[in-house]
Amino acid sequence: MAIPQLALGAGTKINTVSNKSVGVFIDWLPATTDDLKNMRTTDVKKVEYYDYPSDPRFLGNAHVVNFVMKRYEYGGYLKALGSERFIANDGQLNLFGKFQSKRFTFDLGLGASYSKSTHDFAESFETYRLPQNDGSEKTFRRTESVIAADRHNRLLWPTLKVVYNTDKITISNIVGAAFDHTPINNTTGTVGINPDNIDLISFDKNEAMRQNSLSYSGNWNFILGKRNTINFYPVYSYTHSRQSSLYREGTAEFPNYAEDDSHSVRARLQFNHSFGNYGNLKIFCQGLFYRASTRYSGTTDMYDRLTTYRIGPGLGYSFSKNKYYIYLGVGYNYDHSKYRQTIEHSTQPWADASVQYSFNNKNYISAVFHYMTSVPLSSYRSEAVVQSNPLMSYTGNPALKPYKSFDYGITYTCIRTTVSAFQYMPQHGRYATDTPLYILHPQPEYYER
């Protein structure tokens, strides 16, 4: 199988030269940006690159970079990174610590950042086509120009990662938290209406946000022997957020407040078997549970509650030999959702397929196909009608249901040099079905002036 060259993007992002994403791992465990910052380059034993790897620990990524690290019987280190941008008026400080004791590795991270910005200016245009009492339609344009802005943000995050590693067992557990606070996010400016040529009206918007979250993620791998392995991936997160907004335009005021609590649980249990030269098979069952409750007040008074869960089995088969790579995956999902007092059930299949053929080391063609059903977020289904200015109100779509979609693509890639390549994609599409339209009928006082 031909190995494409790699390209480094902004920060720690790695792509192939054909702009395909590359999964980054450290000792066969998924690596975050902070993991890479914490890594000491002198501890890197070697760097491995895989194109369509069969190892299930790489989570199905088509292209993978894996850093293999030196291991110590006992010891560790501390590392600090800091930056300050005086003109942009922001900075961050990261503290990392690693300690190893035989089969256990402990990684501790603590980060903090701040930003104060007074340079965010913008001009936005909105076109309105609104029905009149006489049955006609009136079209006009609303222009909002920001002339002053002030935004302050503070972020604090601690994290702890514990890894247990033997020849046949690798268990990684990560516990983290994030405390994100934007106490000030204020803008002032003017509003104009055309073609009515109304005199400019001053406006100001005062916003604030606080979001606290806790998270856990696990990555458990067991080698059973006889080319069999088992993987288990549990994930949990809890988020509590509060937002407030007060918009003033002329003498009119529009206060809006929202407070949200959400819980999310995901898990995947997977069995893998290698047939050697005849490919690899994986059989899995995955589940999702999500619960959110949101209280709205101000221009609207609403309490939204959504509970949804999904469970579904699936299997996948991959085969790689010489110039060919083939992957086929199929499965079935059962979805249950409860929005306020409405309960819905649905079942649907999903399918994935990808094929690649390499003509030589610099030319290859690939094709992909995906079919799935997605569950809309609770905010997309909210019945709360929030008025943000004298002419604009927005709401969710309570008629939304899990929607089906599929996409496909055919790509030809030619690597001309080690740093350049071009692609030709003759077709690529994405379609969604079963998406009912929800129409909000405006009240006369919203648009008569």
Protein Blocks (a to p, Z undefined) as FASTA:
>chain_A
ZZddddddehjbccdfkopacdddeehiacdfklmmmpcfklpmbdcddehiablklnop
abdcdddddddfbdcdddddddddfklopadddddddddehjaccdddddddddddfkbc
cddddddddddfkopacddddddddfbdcddddddddddddddddfkbccdddddddddd
dfbccddddddddfklpacdddddddddddddddddddddddebjhiacddddddddddd
dddddddehjbccddddddddddddddddddddehjnoccdddddddddddddddehjbc
cddddddddddddddddddehjbccddddddddddddehjaccddddddddddddddfbl
mbccddddddddddddfklmpcbdcdfbfkbccdddfkbccdddddddddddddfblmbc
cdddfbccdddehiacddddddfklmgZZ
